[in-house]
């Protein structure tokens, strides 16, 4: 079992930056791919990006590539989402998720709200 808790959301002006954190419980954090997703009001949840077990490999959605960066610190059981050049369309509830492999995400956090004012 892995429990995930996001933090770092808030209100930011367009063009600004935020860093989200996701703290994972358990001693097997380093065995999981970690991902970030977001869901805006009235829209389906969408993939933002993911990072491999070691942190050497990352993938991003086209909408955030070049602006968002995912990193992880396995010693701290934490994955980060650095968001720069934020746009109003980035406003959403952001979720972190953990995957033990394959195409499924096994565990989800409760989400943290990101609001971007124009």
Secondary structure, DSSP 8 states (H G I E B T S, - for coil): ---EEEE--EEEETT--EEEEEEE-SS-GGGSEEEEEEE-TTS--EEEEEE-SSSS-EEE-TTTBTTEEEEEEGGGTEEEEEE-S--GGG-EEEEEEEESSTT---EE---EEEEEE-
